[in-house]
Amino acid sequence: MSNALIAARFGACDRLPLLRCPLCADTGSSHFHSDRNRDYYCCPYCHLVHVPPLQLLSPEAERAEYDKHQNSPDDAGYRKFLSRLFIPLNTRLSPGSHGLDFGSGPGPTLSLMFEEAGHRMSLFDPFYAPKKDALNRQYDFISATEVVEHLHDPKTELTLLWSILKPGGWLGIMTKLVLDRAAFSNWHYKNDPTHVCFYSIKTMEWLARQWQVKLLPIGKDVLLFQKPL
């Protein structure tokens, strides 16, 4: 939806009435950036940059985008990419841990890497592995690689993940982080129509405060959270 259409529907397009942040539910989000396809708003409380609900893809259109992905466990480059989360998370796990690969995608690979390291894995993906029973178990660790930016309701889904993580367990998230408004305007990451929530280090620190844990950043785009015992 263009700025003109947003303005026609809502009035001034720098702020939408009752536009709730999908992560913290604050209603103070203000305009952050616009391009020819979408508008982006930033929450002043948790600092999440998010696309307004009217501009989200339908489930069918979202699935069509994911079907274009060519990820495979036979792709050495893809394994190397995933190792940015796999290595720091695996080194913190006890032998034979049980993990959940949340948002495993059309070509599950990270789960195989953990299985090769001796762990047991379960999968959940709303399109490719919609096994809701997997979300009714408790896990020693949960991985979410290139997933949280796709969530339409991150508050509900991240709360669920934290609730099914055992005390002492690890949640590993990999997603590219917002740096500032200027960098965002030229950022290729926002151009994927399935990317609808964009986190900064401040957002991740906010999450850590909600969970009362210390955030452990690894490199530029990997973040680890350990649930208290």
Secondary structure as the mmCIF struct_conf table of DSSP 4:
data_model
#
loop_
_struct_conf.conf_type_id
_struct_conf.id
_struct_conf.beg_label_comp_id
_struct_conf.beg_label_asym_id
_struct_conf.beg_label_seq_id
_struct_conf.end_label_comp_id
_struct_conf.end_label_asym_id
_struct_conf.end_label_seq_id
HELX_RH_AL_P HELX_RH_AL_P1 ASN A 3 PHE A 10
BEND BEND1 GLY A 11 ALA A 12
TURN_TY1_P TURN_TY1_P1 CYS A 13 ASP A 14
BEND BEND2 ARG A 15 ARG A 15
TURN_TY1_P TURN_TY1_P2 PRO A 17 LEU A 18
TURN_TY1_P TURN_TY1_P3 PRO A 22 CYS A 24
BEND BEND3 THR A 27 THR A 27
STRN STRN1 SER A 30 SER A 34
BEND BEND4 ARG A 36 ASN A 37
STRN STRN2 ASP A 39 CYS A 42
TURN_TY1_P TURN_TY1_P4 PRO A 44 CYS A 46
STRN STRN3 VAL A 49 HIS A 50
HELX_RH_3T_P HELX_RH_3T_P1 PRO A 53 GLN A 55
BEND BEND5 LEU A 56 LEU A 56
HELX_LH_PP_P HELX_LH_PP_P1 LEU A 57 SER A 58
HELX_RH_AL_P HELX_RH_AL_P2 PRO A 59 TYR A 66
TURN_TY1_P TURN_TY1_P5 ASP A 67 LYS A 68
TURN_TY1_P TURN_TY1_P6 PRO A 73 ASP A 74
HELX_RH_AL_P HELX_RH_AL_P3 ALA A 76 ASN A 90
TURN_TY1_P TURN_TY1_P7 THR A 91 ARG A 92
BEND BEND6 LEU A 93 LEU A 93
HELX_LH_PP_P HELX_LH_PP_P2 SER A 94 SER A 94
TURN_TY1_P TURN_TY1_P8 PRO A 95 GLY A 96
STRN STRN4 HIS A 98 PHE A 102
TURN_TY1_P TURN_TY1_P9 GLY A 103 GLY A 103
BEND BEND7 PRO A 106 GLY A 107
HELX_RH_AL_P HELX_RH_AL_P4 LEU A 110 GLU A 116
TURN_TY1_P TURN_TY1_P10 ALA A 117 GLY A 118
STRN STRN5 ARG A 120 PHE A 124
STRN STRN6 ASP A 125 ASP A 125
TURN_TY1_P TURN_TY1_P11 PRO A 126 TYR A 128
STRN STRN7 ALA A 129 ALA A 129
HELX_RH_3T_P HELX_RH_3T_P2 LYS A 132 ASN A 136
BEND BEND8 ARG A 137 ARG A 137
STRN STRN8 TYR A 139 THR A 145
BEND BEND9 GLU A 146 GLU A 146
HELX_RH_3T_P HELX_RH_3T_P3 VAL A 148 HIS A 150
BEND BEND10 HIS A 152 HIS A 152
HELX_RH_AL_P HELX_RH_AL_P5 PRO A 154 SER A 163
TURN_TY1_P TURN_TY1_P12 ILE A 164 ILE A 164
STRN STRN9 LEU A 165 MET A 174
STRN STRN10 VAL A 178 VAL A 178
HELX_RH_AL_P HELX_RH_AL_P6 ARG A 181 SER A 185
TURN_TY1_P TURN_TY1_P13 ASN A 186 ASN A 186
HELX_RH_3T_P HELX_RH_3T_P4 HIS A 188 ASN A 191
BEND BEND11 ASP A 192 ASP A 192
TURN_TY1_P TURN_TY1_P14 PRO A 193 THR A 194
STRN STRN11 CYS A 197 PHE A 198
STRN STRN12 SER A 200 SER A 200
HELX_RH_AL_P HELX_RH_AL_P7 ILE A 201 TRP A 211
TURN_TY1_P TURN_TY1_P15 GLN A 212 GLN A 212
STRN STRN13 LEU A 215 ILE A 218
TURN_TY1_P TURN_TY1_P16 GLY A 219 ASP A 221
STRN STRN14 VAL A 222 GLN A 226
#
